[in-house]
Amino acid sequence: MDILLDRSDDDHWVVTMISLRAQNWAAHELCCALRPCFAGSMRLDIMSADRLLKNARKQGFKTEFVGLCGKDIY
């Protein structure tokens, strides 16, 4: 498993990069002069989380979704 999506509350989700490869990918894709470091997880709305996970799956990452009905792995 590379990336975990977990529900935080009704409007937000926490995306956590589990594998070292996913952490490196996120740091490369998300860090910039305004956000120089990546702590390993982030809190996002569902649309942002969906966009991030679609990008990650295109790069070959395995993702796990934890929702109200349990876990799904993609």
Distance bins in CASP14 RR format, pairs under 12 A and 6 or more apart:
PFRMAT RR
TARGET T0000
AUTHOR 0000-0000-0000
RMODE 2
METHOD distances of the structure
MODEL  1
1 16 0 0 0 0 0 1 0 0 0 0 0
1 17 0 0 0 0 0 1 0 0 0 0 0
1 18 1 0 1 0 0 0 0 0 0 0 0
1 19 1 0 0 1 0 0 0 0 0 0 0
1 21 0 0 0 0 0 1 0 0 0 0 0
1 22 0 0 0 0 1 0 0 0 0 0 0
1 56 0 0 0 0 0 1 0 0 0 0 0
1 61 0 0 0 0 1 0 0 0 0 0 0
1 62 1 0 1 0 0 0 0 0 0 0 0
1 63 1 0 0 1 0 0 0 0 0 0 0
1 64 1 0 1 0 0 0 0 0 0 0 0
1 65 0 0 0 0 0 1 0 0 0 0 0
1 66 0 0 0 0 0 1 0 0 0 0 0
1 71 0 0 0 0 0 1 0 0 0 0 0
1 72 0 0 0 0 0 1 0 0 0 0 0
1 73 1 0 0 1 0 0 0 0 0 0 0
1 74 0 0 0 0 0 1 0 0 0 0 0
2 15 0 0 0 0 0 1 0 0 0 0 0
2 16 0 0 0 0 1 0 0 0 0 0 0
2 17 1 0 0 1 0 0 0 0 0 0 0
2 18 1 0 1 0 0 0 0 0 0 0 0
2 19 1 0 1 0 0 0 0 0 0 0 0
2 20 0 0 0 0 1 0 0 0 0 0 0
2 21 1 0 0 1 0 0 0 0 0 0 0
2 22 1 0 1 0 0 0 0 0 0 0 0
2 23 0 0 0 0 1 0 0 0 0 0 0
2 24 0 0 0 0 0 1 0 0 0 0 0
2 25 0 0 0 0 1 0 0 0 0 0 0
2 26 0 0 0 0 1 0 0 0 0 0 0
2 40 0 0 0 0 0 1 0 0 0 0 0
2 53 0 0 0 0 0 1 0 0 0 0 0
2 56 1 0 0 1 0 0 0 0 0 0 0
2 57 0 0 0 0 1 0 0 0 0 0 0
2 59 0 0 0 0 1 0 0 0 0 0 0
2 60 0 0 0 0 1 0 0 0 0 0 0
2 61 1 0 1 0 0 0 0 0 0 0 0
2 62 1 0 1 0 0 0 0 0 0 0 0
2 63 1 0 0 1 0 0 0 0 0 0 0
2 64 0 0 0 0 1 0 0 0 0 0 0
2 73 0 0 0 0 0 1 0 0 0 0 0
2 74 0 0 0 0 0 1 0 0 0 0 0
3 13 0 0 0 0 0 1 0 0 0 0 0
3 14 0 0 0 0 0 1 0 0 0 0 0
3 15 1 0 0 1 0 0 0 0 0 0 0
3 16 1 0 0 1 0 0 0 0 0 0 0
3 17 1 0 1 0 0 0 0 0 0 0 0
3 18 1 0 0 1 0 0 0 0 0 0 0
3 19 1 0 0 1 0 0 0 0 0 0 0
3 21 0 0 0 0 1 0 0 0 0 0 0
3 22 1 0 1 0 0 0 0 0 0 0 0
3 23 0 0 0 0 1 0 0 0 0 0 0
3 25 0 0 0 0 1 0 0 0 0 0 0
3 26 0 0 0 0 1 0 0 0 0 0 0
3 40 0 0 0 0 0 1 0 0 0 0 0
3 41 0 0 0 0 1 0 0 0 0 0 0
3 42 0 0 0 0 0 1 0 0 0 0 0
3 49 0 0 0 0 0 1 0 0 0 0 0
3 52 0 0 0 0 1 0 0 0 0 0 0
3 53 1 0 0 1 0 0 0 0 0 0 0
3 54 0 0 0 0 0 1 0 0 0 0 0
3 55 0 0 0 0 0 1 0 0 0 0 0
3 56 1 0 1 0 0 0 0 0 0 0 0
3 57 0 0 0 0 1 0 0 0 0 0 0
3 59 0 0 0 0 0 1 0 0 0 0 0
3 60 0 0 0 0 0 1 0 0 0 0 0
3 61 1 0 1 0 0 0 0 0 0 0 0
3 62 1 0 0 1 0 0 0 0 0 0 0
3 63 1 0 1 0 0 0 0 0 0 0 0
3 64 1 0 0 1 0 0 0 0 0 0 0
3 65 0 0 0 0 1 0 0 0 0 0 0
3 66 0 0 0 0 0 1 0 0 0 0 0
3 73 0 0 0 0 0 1 0 0 0 0 0
3 74 0 0 0 0 1 0 0 0 0 0 0
4 13 0 0 0 0 0 1 0 0 0 0 0
4 14 0 0 0 0 1 0 0 0 0 0 0
4 15 1 0 0 1 0 0 0 0 0 0 0
4 16 1 0 1 0 0 0 0 0 0 0 0
4 17 0 0 0 0 1 0 0 0 0 0 0
4 18 1 0 1 0 0 0 0 0 0 0 0
4 19 0 0 0 0 0 1 0 0 0 0 0
4 22 0 0 0 0 1 0 0 0 0 0 0
4 40 0 0 0 0 0 1 0 0 0 0 0
4 41 0 0 0 0 1 0 0 0 0 0 0
4 42 0 0 0 0 0 1 0 0 0 0 0
4 49 0 0 0 0 0 1 0 0 0 0 0
4 53 0 0 0 0 0 1 0 0 0 0 0
4 56 0 0 0 0 0 1 0 0 0 0 0
4 61 0 0 0 0 0 1 0 0 0 0 0
4 62 0 0 0 0 0 1 0 0 0 0 0
4 63 1 0 0 1 0 0 0 0 0 0 0
4 64 1 0 1 0 0 0 0 0 0 0 0
4 65 0 0 0 0 1 0 0 0 0 0 0
4 66 1 0 0 1 0 0 0 0 0 0 0
4 67 0 0 0 0 0 1 0 0 0 0 0
4 71 0 0 0 0 1 0 0 0 0 0 0
4 72 0 0 0 0 0 1 0 0 0 0 0
4 73 0 0 0 0 0 1 0 0 0 0 0
4 74 0 0 0 0 0 1 0 0 0 0 0
5 12 0 0 0 0 0 1 0 0 0 0 0
5 13 1 0 1 0 0 0 0 0 0 0 0
5 14 1 0 0 1 0 0 0 0 0 0 0
5 15 1 0 1 0 0 0 0 0 0 0 0
5 16 0 0 0 0 1 0 0 0 0 0 0
5 17 0 0 0 0 0 1 0 0 0 0 0
5 18 0 0 0 0 0 1 0 0 0 0 0
5 22 0 0 0 0 0 1 0 0 0 0 0
5 41 0 0 0 0 0 1 0 0 0 0 0
5 42 0 0 0 0 0 1 0 0 0 0 0
5 43 0 0 0 0 0 1 0 0 0 0 0
5 44 0 0 0 0 1 0 0 0 0 0 0
5 46 0 0 0 0 1 0 0 0 0 0 0
5 48 0 0 0 0 0 1 0 0 0 0 0
5 49 1 0 1 0 0 0 0 0 0 0 0
5 50 0 0 0 0 1 0 0 0 0 0 0
5 51 0 0 0 0 0 1 0 0 0 0 0
5 52 0 0 0 0 1 0 0 0 0 0 0
5 53 1 0 0 1 0 0 0 0 0 0 0
5 54 0 0 0 0 0 1 0 0 0 0 0
5 56 0 0 0 0 1 0 0 0 0 0 0
5 57 0 0 0 0 0 1 0 0 0 0 0
5 61 0 0 0 0 0 1 0 0 0 0 0
5 62 0 0 0 0 0 1 0 0 0 0 0
5 63 1 0 0 1 0 0 0 0 0 0 0
5 64 1 0 0 1 0 0 0 0 0 0 0
5 65 1 0 1 0 0 0 0 0 0 0 0
5 66 1 0 0 1 0 0 0 0 0 0 0
5 67 0 0 0 0 1 0 0 0 0 0 0
5 70 0 0 0 0 0 1 0 0 0 0 0
5 71 0 0 0 0 0 1 0 0 0 0 0
5 72 0 0 0 0 1 0 0 0 0 0 0
5 73 0 0 0 0 0 1 0 0 0 0 0
5 74 0 0 0 0 1 0 0 0 0 0 0
6 12 0 0 0 0 0 1 0 0 0 0 0
6 13 1 0 0 1 0 0 0 0 0 0 0
6 14 1 0 1 0 0 0 0 0 0 0 0
6 15 0 0 0 0 1 0 0 0 0 0 0
6 16 1 0 0 1 0 0 0 0 0 0 0
6 18 0 0 0 0 0 1 0 0 0 0 0
6 41 0 0 0 0 1 0 0 0 0 0 0
6 42 0 0 0 0 0 1 0 0 0 0 0
6 43 0 0 0 0 0 1 0 0 0 0 0
6 44 0 0 0 0 0 1 0 0 0 0 0
6 49 0 0 0 0 1 0 0 0 0 0 0
6 63 0 0 0 0 0 1 0 0 0 0 0
6 64 0 0 0 0 1 0 0 0 0 0 0
6 65 0 0 0 0 1 0 0 0 0 0 0
6 66 1 0 1 0 0 0 0 0 0 0 0
6 67 1 0 0 1 0 0 0 0 0 0 0
6 68 0 0 0 0 0 1 0 0 0 0 0
6 70 0 0 0 0 0 1 0 0 0 0 0
6 71 0 0 0 0 1 0 0 0 0 0 0
6 72 0 0 0 0 0 1 0 0 0 0 0
7 13 1 0 1 0 0 0 0 0 0 0 0
7 14 1 0 0 1 0 0 0 0 0 0 0
7 15 0 0 0 0 0 1 0 0 0 0 0
7 43 0 0 0 0 0 1 0 0 0 0 0
7 44 0 0 0 0 0 1 0 0 0 0 0
7 45 0 0 0 0 0 1 0 0 0 0 0
7 46 0 0 0 0 1 0 0 0 0 0 0
7 49 0 0 0 0 1 0 0 0 0 0 0
7 65 0 0 0 0 1 0 0 0 0 0 0
7 66 1 0 0 1 0 0 0 0 0 0 0
7 67 1 0 1 0 0 0 0 0 0 0 0
7 68 1 0 0 1 0 0 0 0 0 0 0
7 69 0 0 0 0 0 1 0 0 0 0 0
7 70 0 0 0 0 0 1 0 0 0 0 0
7 71 0 0 0 0 0 1 0 0 0 0 0
8 14 1 0 1 0 0 0 0 0 0 0 0
8 15 0 0 0 0 1 0 0 0 0 0 0
8 16 0 0 0 0 0 1 0 0 0 0 0
8 41 0 0 0 0 0 1 0 0 0 0 0
8 42 0 0 0 0 0 1 0 0 0 0 0
8 43 1 0 1 0 0 0 0 0 0 0 0
8 44 0 0 0 0 1 0 0 0 0 0 0
8 45 0 0 0 0 0 1 0 0 0 0 0
8 46 0 0 0 0 0 1 0 0 0 0 0
8 49 0 0 0 0 1 0 0 0 0 0 0
8 66 0 0 0 0 0 1 0 0 0 0 0
8 67 0 0 0 0 0 1 0 0 0 0 0
9 43 0 0 0 0 1 0 0 0 0 0 0
9 44 0 0 0 0 0 1 0 0 0 0 0
9 45 0 0 0 0 0 1 0 0 0 0 0
9 46 0 0 0 0 0 1 0 0 0 0 0
10 45 0 0 0 0 0 1 0 0 0 0 0
10 46 0 0 0 0 1 0 0 0 0 0 0
10 68 0 0 0 0 0 1 0 0 0 0 0
11 43 0 0 0 0 1 0 0 0 0 0 0
11 44 0 0 0 0 0 1 0 0 0 0 0
11 45 1 0 0 1 0 0 0 0 0 0 0
11 46 1 0 0 1 0 0 0 0 0 0 0
11 47 0 0 0 0 0 1 0 0 0 0 0
11 48 0 0 0 0 0 1 0 0 0 0 0
11 49 0 0 0 0 0 1 0 0 0 0 0
12 41 0 0 0 0 0 1 0 0 0 0 0
12 42 0 0 0 0 0 1 0 0 0 0 0
12 43 1 0 1 0 0 0 0 0 0 0 0
12 44 1 0 0 1 0 0 0 0 0 0 0
12 45 1 0 0 1 0 0 0 0 0 0 0
12 46 0 0 0 0 1 0 0 0 0 0 0
12 47 0 0 0 0 0 1 0 0 0 0 0
12 48 0 0 0 0 1 0 0 0 0 0 0
12 49 0 0 0 0 1 0 0 0 0 0 0
13 41 0 0 0 0 0 1 0 0 0 0 0
13 42 0 0 0 0 1 0 0 0 0 0 0
13 43 1 0 0 1 0 0 0 0 0 0 0
13 44 1 0 1 0 0 0 0 0 0 0 0
13 45 1 0 0 1 0 0 0 0 0 0 0
13 46 1 0 0 1 0 0 0 0 0 0 0
13 47 0 0 0 0 0 1 0 0 0 0 0
13 48 0 0 0 0 1 0 0 0 0 0 0
13 49 1 0 1 0 0 0 0 0 0 0 0
13 50 0 0 0 0 1 0 0 0 0 0 0
13 51 0 0 0 0 0 1 0 0 0 0 0
13 52 0 0 0 0 1 0 0 0 0 0 0
13 53 0 0 0 0 1 0 0 0 0 0 0
13 63 0 0 0 0 0 1 0 0 0 0 0
13 65 0 0 0 0 1 0 0 0 0 0 0
13 66 0 0 0 0 1 0 0 0 0 0 0
13 67 0 0 0 0 1 0 0 0 0 0 0
14 39 0 0 0 0 0 1 0 0 0 0 0
14 40 0 0 0 0 0 1 0 0 0 0 0
14 41 1 0 1 0 0 0 0 0 0 0 0
14 42 1 0 0 1 0 0 0 0 0 0 0
14 43 1 0 1 0 0 0 0 0 0 0 0
14 44 1 0 0 1 0 0 0 0 0 0 0
14 45 0 0 0 0 0 1 0 0 0 0 0
14 46 0 0 0 0 0 1 0 0 0 0 0
14 48 0 0 0 0 0 1 0 0 0 0 0
14 49 0 0 0 0 1 0 0 0 0 0 0
14 52 0 0 0 0 0 1 0 0 0 0 0
14 65 0 0 0 0 0 1 0 0 0 0 0
14 66 0 0 0 0 1 0 0 0 0 0 0
14 67 0 0 0 0 0 1 0 0 0 0 0
15 22 0 0 0 0 1 0 0 0 0 0 0
15 23 0 0 0 0 0 1 0 0 0 0 0
15 26 0 0 0 0 1 0 0 0 0 0 0
15 30 0 0 0 0 0 1 0 0 0 0 0
15 38 0 0 0 0 0 1 0 0 0 0 0
15 39 0 0 0 0 0 1 0 0 0 0 0
15 40 0 0 0 0 1 0 0 0 0 0 0
15 41 1 0 0 1 0 0 0 0 0 0 0
15 42 1 0 1 0 0 0 0 0 0 0 0
15 43 0 0 0 0 1 0 0 0 0 0 0
15 44 1 0 1 0 0 0 0 0 0 0 0
15 45 0 0 0 0 0 1 0 0 0 0 0
15 46 0 0 0 0 0 1 0 0 0 0 0
15 48 0 0 0 0 1 0 0 0 0 0 0
15 49 1 0 1 0 0 0 0 0 0 0 0
15 50 0 0 0 0 0 1 0 0 0 0 0
15 51 0 0 0 0 0 1 0 0 0 0 0
15 52 1 0 0 1 0 0 0 0 0 0 0
15 53 1 0 0 1 0 0 0 0 0 0 0
15 55 0 0 0 0 0 1 0 0 0 0 0
15 56 0 0 0 0 1 0 0 0 0 0 0
15 61 0 0 0 0 0 1 0 0 0 0 0
15 63 0 0 0 0 1 0 0 0 0 0 0
15 64 0 0 0 0 0 1 0 0 0 0 0
15 65 0 0 0 0 0 1 0 0 0 0 0
15 66 0 0 0 0 0 1 0 0 0 0 0
16 22 0 0 0 0 1 0 0 0 0 0 0
16 23 0 0 0 0 1 0 0 0 0 0 0
16 26 0 0 0 0 1 0 0 0 0 0 0
16 38 0 0 0 0 0 1 0 0 0 0 0
16 39 0 0 0 0 1 0 0 0 0 0 0
16 40 1 0 0 1 0 0 0 0 0 0 0
16 41 1 1 0 0 0 0 0 0 0 0 0
16 42 0 0 0 0 1 0 0 0 0 0 0
16 43 0 0 0 0 0 1 0 0 0 0 0
16 44 0 0 0 0 0 1 0 0 0 0 0
16 49 0 0 0 0 0 1 0 0 0 0 0
16 52 0 0 0 0 0 1 0 0 0 0 0
16 53 0 0 0 0 0 1 0 0 0 0 0
16 56 0 0 0 0 0 1 0 0 0 0 0
16 63 0 0 0 0 0 1 0 0 0 0 0
16 64 0 0 0 0 1 0 0 0 0 0 0
16 65 0 0 0 0 0 1 0 0 0 0 0
16 66 0 0 0 0 0 1 0 0 0 0 0
17 23 1 0 1 0 0 0 0 0 0 0 0
17 24 0 0 0 0 1 0 0 0 0 0 0
17 25 1 0 0 1 0 0 0 0 0 0 0
17 26 1 0 1 0 0 0 0 0 0 0 0
17 27 0 0 0 0 1 0 0 0 0 0 0
17 28 0 0 0 0 0 1 0 0 0 0 0
17 29 0 0 0 0 0 1 0 0 0 0 0
17 30 0 0 0 0 1 0 0 0 0 0 0
17 38 1 0 0 1 0 0 0 0 0 0 0
17 39 0 0 0 0 1 0 0 0 0 0 0
17 40 1 0 1 0 0 0 0 0 0 0 0
17 41 1 0 0 1 0 0 0 0 0 0 0
17 42 0 0 0 0 1 0 0 0 0 0 0
17 52 0 0 0 0 0 1 0 0 0 0 0
17 53 0 0 0 0 0 1 0 0 0 0 0
17 56 0 0 0 0 1 0 0 0 0 0 0
17 61 0 0 0 0 1 0 0 0 0 0 0
17 62 0 0 0 0 0 1 0 0 0 0 0
17 63 0 0 0 0 0 1 0 0 0 0 0
17 64 0 0 0 0 0 1 0 0 0 0 0
18 25 0 0 0 0 0 1 0 0 0 0 0
18 26 0 0 0 0 0 1 0 0 0 0 0
18 40 0 0 0 0 1 0 0 0 0 0 0
18 41 0 0 0 0 1 0 0 0 0 0 0
18 56 0 0 0 0 0 1 0 0 0 0 0
18 61 0 0 0 0 1 0 0 0 0 0 0
18 62 0 0 0 0 1 0 0 0 0 0 0
18 63 0 0 0 0 1 0 0 0 0 0 0
18 64 0 0 0 0 1 0 0 0 0 0 0
19 25 0 0 0 0 1 0 0 0 0 0 0
19 26 0 0 0 0 0 1 0 0 0 0 0
19 40 0 0 0 0 0 1 0 0 0 0 0
19 56 0 0 0 0 0 1 0 0 0 0 0
19 59 0 0 0 0 0 1 0 0 0 0 0
19 60 0 0 0 0 0 1 0 0 0 0 0
19 61 1 0 0 1 0 0 0 0 0 0 0
19 62 0 0 0 0 1 0 0 0 0 0 0
19 63 0 0 0 0 0 1 0 0 0 0 0
19 64 0 0 0 0 0 1 0 0 0 0 0
20 26 0 0 0 0 0 1 0 0 0 0 0
20 27 0 0 0 0 0 1 0 0 0 0 0
20 40 0 0 0 0 0 1 0 0 0 0 0
20 61 0 0 0 0 0 1 0 0 0 0 0
21 27 0 0 0 0 0 1 0 0 0 0 0
21 28 0 0 0 0 0 1 0 0 0 0 0
21 56 0 0 0 0 0 1 0 0 0 0 0
21 59 0 0 0 0 1 0 0 0 0 0 0
21 60 0 0 0 0 1 0 0 0 0 0 0
21 61 1 0 0 1 0 0 0 0 0 0 0
21 62 0 0 0 0 0 1 0 0 0 0 0
22 28 0 0 0 0 0 1 0 0 0 0 0
22 29 0 0 0 0 0 1 0 0 0 0 0
22 30 0 0 0 0 0 1 0 0 0 0 0
22 38 0 0 0 0 0 1 0 0 0 0 0
22 40 0 0 0 0 1 0 0 0 0 0 0
22 41 0 0 0 0 0 1 0 0 0 0 0
22 52 0 0 0 0 0 1 0 0 0 0 0
22 53 0 0 0 0 0 1 0 0 0 0 0
22 55 0 0 0 0 0 1 0 0 0 0 0
22 56 1 0 0 1 0 0 0 0 0 0 0
22 57 0 0 0 0 0 1 0 0 0 0 0
22 59 0 0 0 0 1 0 0 0 0 0 0
22 60 0 0 0 0 1 0 0 0 0 0 0
22 61 1 0 1 0 0 0 0 0 0 0 0
22 62 0 0 0 0 1 0 0 0 0 0 0
22 63 0 0 0 0 1 0 0 0 0 0 0
22 64 0 0 0 0 0 1 0 0 0 0 0
23 29 0 0 0 0 0 1 0 0 0 0 0
23 30 0 0 0 0 0 1 0 0 0 0 0
23 31 0 0 0 0 0 1 0 0 0 0 0
23 37 0 0 0 0 0 1 0 0 0 0 0
23 38 1 0 0 1 0 0 0 0 0 0 0
23 39 0 0 0 0 1 0 0 0 0 0 0
23 40 1 0 1 0 0 0 0 0 0 0 0
23 41 0 0 0 0 1 0 0 0 0 0 0
23 42 0 0 0 0 0 1 0 0 0 0 0
23 56 0 0 0 0 0 1 0 0 0 0 0
23 61 0 0 0 0 0 1 0 0 0 0 0
24 30 0 0 0 0 0 1 0 0 0 0 0
24 31 0 0 0 0 0 1 0 0 0 0 0
24 38 0 0 0 0 1 0 0 0 0 0 0
24 40 0 0 0 0 0 1 0 0 0 0 0
24 59 0 0 0 0 0 1 0 0 0 0 0
24 61 0 0 0 0 0 1 0 0 0 0 0
25 31 0 0 0 0 0 1 0 0 0 0 0
25 38 0 0 0 0 1 0 0 0 0 0 0
25 40 0 0 0 0 0 1 0 0 0 0 0
25 52 0 0 0 0 0 1 0 0 0 0 0
25 55 0 0 0 0 1 0 0 0 0 0 0
25 56 1 0 0 1 0 0 0 0 0 0 0
25 57 0 0 0 0 0 1 0 0 0 0 0
25 58 0 0 0 0 0 1 0 0 0 0 0
25 59 1 0 0 1 0 0 0 0 0 0 0
25 60 0 0 0 0 1 0 0 0 0 0 0
25 61 1 0 0 1 0 0 0 0 0 0 0
26 35 0 0 0 0 0 1 0 0 0 0 0
26 37 0 0 0 0 0 1 0 0 0 0 0
26 38 1 0 1 0 0 0 0 0 0 0 0
26 39 0 0 0 0 1 0 0 0 0 0 0
26 40 1 0 0 1 0 0 0 0 0 0 0
26 41 0 0 0 0 1 0 0 0 0 0 0
26 42 0 0 0 0 1 0 0 0 0 0 0
26 44 0 0 0 0 0 1 0 0 0 0 0
26 52 0 0 0 0 1 0 0 0 0 0 0
26 53 0 0 0 0 0 1 0 0 0 0 0
26 55 0 0 0 0 0 1 0 0 0 0 0
26 56 0 0 0 0 1 0 0 0 0 0 0
26 59 0 0 0 0 0 1 0 0 0 0 0
26 61 0 0 0 0 1 0 0 0 0 0 0
27 35 0 0 0 0 0 1 0 0 0 0 0
27 36 0 0 0 0 1 0 0 0 0 0 0
27 37 1 0 0 1 0 0 0 0 0 0 0
27 38 1 0 1 0 0 0 0 0 0 0 0
27 39 0 0 0 0 1 0 0 0 0 0 0
27 40 0 0 0 0 1 0 0 0 0 0 0
27 42 0 0 0 0 0 1 0 0 0 0 0
28 38 0 0 0 0 1 0 0 0 0 0 0
28 59 0 0 0 0 0 1 0 0 0 0 0
29 35 0 0 0 0 0 1 0 0 0 0 0
29 38 0 0 0 0 1 0 0 0 0 0 0
29 42 0 0 0 0 0 1 0 0 0 0 0
29 51 0 0 0 0 0 1 0 0 0 0 0
29 52 0 0 0 0 1 0 0 0 0 0 0
29 55 1 0 0 1 0 0 0 0 0 0 0
29 56 0 0 0 0 1 0 0 0 0 0 0
29 58 0 0 0 0 0 1 0 0 0 0 0
29 59 0 0 0 0 1 0 0 0 0 0 0
29 61 0 0 0 0 0 1 0 0 0 0 0
30 36 0 0 0 0 0 1 0 0 0 0 0
30 37 0 0 0 0 1 0 0 0 0 0 0
30 38 1 0 1 0 0 0 0 0 0 0 0
30 39 0 0 0 0 0 1 0 0 0 0 0
30 40 0 0 0 0 1 0 0 0 0 0 0
30 41 0 0 0 0 0 1 0 0 0 0 0
30 42 1 0 0 1 0 0 0 0 0 0 0
30 44 0 0 0 0 0 1 0 0 0 0 0
30 48 0 0 0 0 0 1 0 0 0 0 0
30 52 0 0 0 0 1 0 0 0 0 0 0
30 55 0 0 0 0 0 1 0 0 0 0 0
30 56 0 0 0 0 0 1 0 0 0 0 0
31 37 1 0 0 1 0 0 0 0 0 0 0
31 38 1 0 1 0 0 0 0 0 0 0 0
31 39 0 0 0 0 0 1 0 0 0 0 0
31 40 0 0 0 0 0 1 0 0 0 0 0
31 42 0 0 0 0 0 1 0 0 0 0 0
32 38 0 0 0 0 0 1 0 0 0 0 0
35 42 0 0 0 0 1 0 0 0 0 0 0
41 49 0 0 0 0 0 1 0 0 0 0 0
41 52 0 0 0 0 0 1 0 0 0 0 0
42 48 0 0 0 0 1 0 0 0 0 0 0
42 49 0 0 0 0 1 0 0 0 0 0 0
42 52 0 0 0 0 1 0 0 0 0 0 0
43 49 0 0 0 0 1 0 0 0 0 0 0
43 52 0 0 0 0 0 1 0 0 0 0 0
44 50 0 0 0 0 1 0 0 0 0 0 0
44 51 0 0 0 0 1 0 0 0 0 0 0
44 52 1 0 0 1 0 0 0 0 0 0 0
44 53 0 0 0 0 1 0 0 0 0 0 0
45 51 0 0 0 0 0 1 0 0 0 0 0
45 52 0 0 0 0 0 1 0 0 0 0 0
46 52 0 0 0 0 0 1 0 0 0 0 0
46 53 0 0 0 0 0 1 0 0 0 0 0
46 65 0 0 0 0 0 1 0 0 0 0 0
46 67 0 0 0 0 0 1 0 0 0 0 0
47 53 0 0 0 0 0 1 0 0 0 0 0
47 54 0 0 0 0 0 1 0 0 0 0 0
48 54 0 0 0 0 0 1 0 0 0 0 0
48 55 0 0 0 0 0 1 0 0 0 0 0
49 55 0 0 0 0 0 1 0 0 0 0 0
49 56 0 0 0 0 0 1 0 0 0 0 0
49 63 0 0 0 0 0 1 0 0 0 0 0
49 65 0 0 0 0 1 0 0 0 0 0 0
49 66 0 0 0 0 0 1 0 0 0 0 0
49 67 0 0 0 0 0 1 0 0 0 0 0
50 56 0 0 0 0 0 1 0 0 0 0 0
50 57 0 0 0 0 0 1 0 0 0 0 0
50 63 0 0 0 0 0 1 0 0 0 0 0
50 65 0 0 0 0 0 1 0 0 0 0 0
50 74 0 0 0 0 0 1 0 0 0 0 0
51 57 0 0 0 0 0 1 0 0 0 0 0
51 58 0 0 0 0 0 1 0 0 0 0 0
52 58 0 0 0 0 0 1 0 0 0 0 0
52 59 0 0 0 0 0 1 0 0 0 0 0
52 61 0 0 0 0 0 1 0 0 0 0 0
52 63 0 0 0 0 1 0 0 0 0 0 0
53 59 0 0 0 0 0 1 0 0 0 0 0
53 60 0 0 0 0 0 1 0 0 0 0 0
53 61 0 0 0 0 1 0 0 0 0 0 0
53 62 0 0 0 0 0 1 0 0 0 0 0
53 63 1 0 1 0 0 0 0 0 0 0 0
53 64 0 0 0 0 0 1 0 0 0 0 0
53 65 0 0 0 0 1 0 0 0 0 0 0
53 72 0 0 0 0 0 1 0 0 0 0 0
53 73 0 0 0 0 0 1 0 0 0 0 0
53 74 1 0 0 1 0 0 0 0 0 0 0
54 60 0 0 0 0 0 1 0 0 0 0 0
54 61 0 0 0 0 0 1 0 0 0 0 0
54 63 0 0 0 0 1 0 0 0 0 0 0
54 74 0 0 0 0 1 0 0 0 0 0 0
55 61 0 0 0 0 1 0 0 0 0 0 0
55 63 0 0 0 0 0 1 0 0 0 0 0
56 62 0 0 0 0 1 0 0 0 0 0 0
56 63 1 0 0 1 0 0 0 0 0 0 0
56 64 0 0 0 0 0 1 0 0 0 0 0
56 65 0 0 0 0 0 1 0 0 0 0 0
56 74 0 0 0 0 1 0 0 0 0 0 0
57 63 1 0 0 1 0 0 0 0 0 0 0
57 64 0 0 0 0 0 1 0 0 0 0 0
57 65 0 0 0 0 0 1 0 0 0 0 0
57 73 0 0 0 0 0 1 0 0 0 0 0
57 74 1 0 0 1 0 0 0 0 0 0 0
58 74 0 0 0 0 0 1 0 0 0 0 0
60 74 0 0 0 0 0 1 0 0 0 0 0
61 73 0 0 0 0 0 1 0 0 0 0 0
61 74 0 0 0 0 1 0 0 0 0 0 0
62 72 0 0 0 0 0 1 0 0 0 0 0
62 73 1 0 0 1 0 0 0 0 0 0 0
62 74 1 0 0 1 0 0 0 0 0 0 0
63 71 0 0 0 0 0 1 0 0 0 0 0
63 72 0 0 0 0 1 0 0 0 0 0 0
63 73 1 0 0 1 0 0 0 0 0 0 0
63 74 1 0 1 0 0 0 0 0 0 0 0
64 70 0 0 0 0 0 1 0 0 0 0 0
64 71 1 0 1 0 0 0 0 0 0 0 0
64 72 1 0 0 1 0 0 0 0 0 0 0
64 73 1 0 1 0 0 0 0 0 0 0 0
64 74 1 0 0 1 0 0 0 0 0 0 0
65 71 1 0 0 1 0 0 0 0 0 0 0
65 72 1 0 1 0 0 0 0 0 0 0 0
65 73 1 0 0 1 0 0 0 0 0 0 0
65 74 1 0 0 1 0 0 0 0 0 0 0
66 72 0 0 0 0 1 0 0 0 0 0 0
66 73 0 0 0 0 0 1 0 0 0 0 0
END
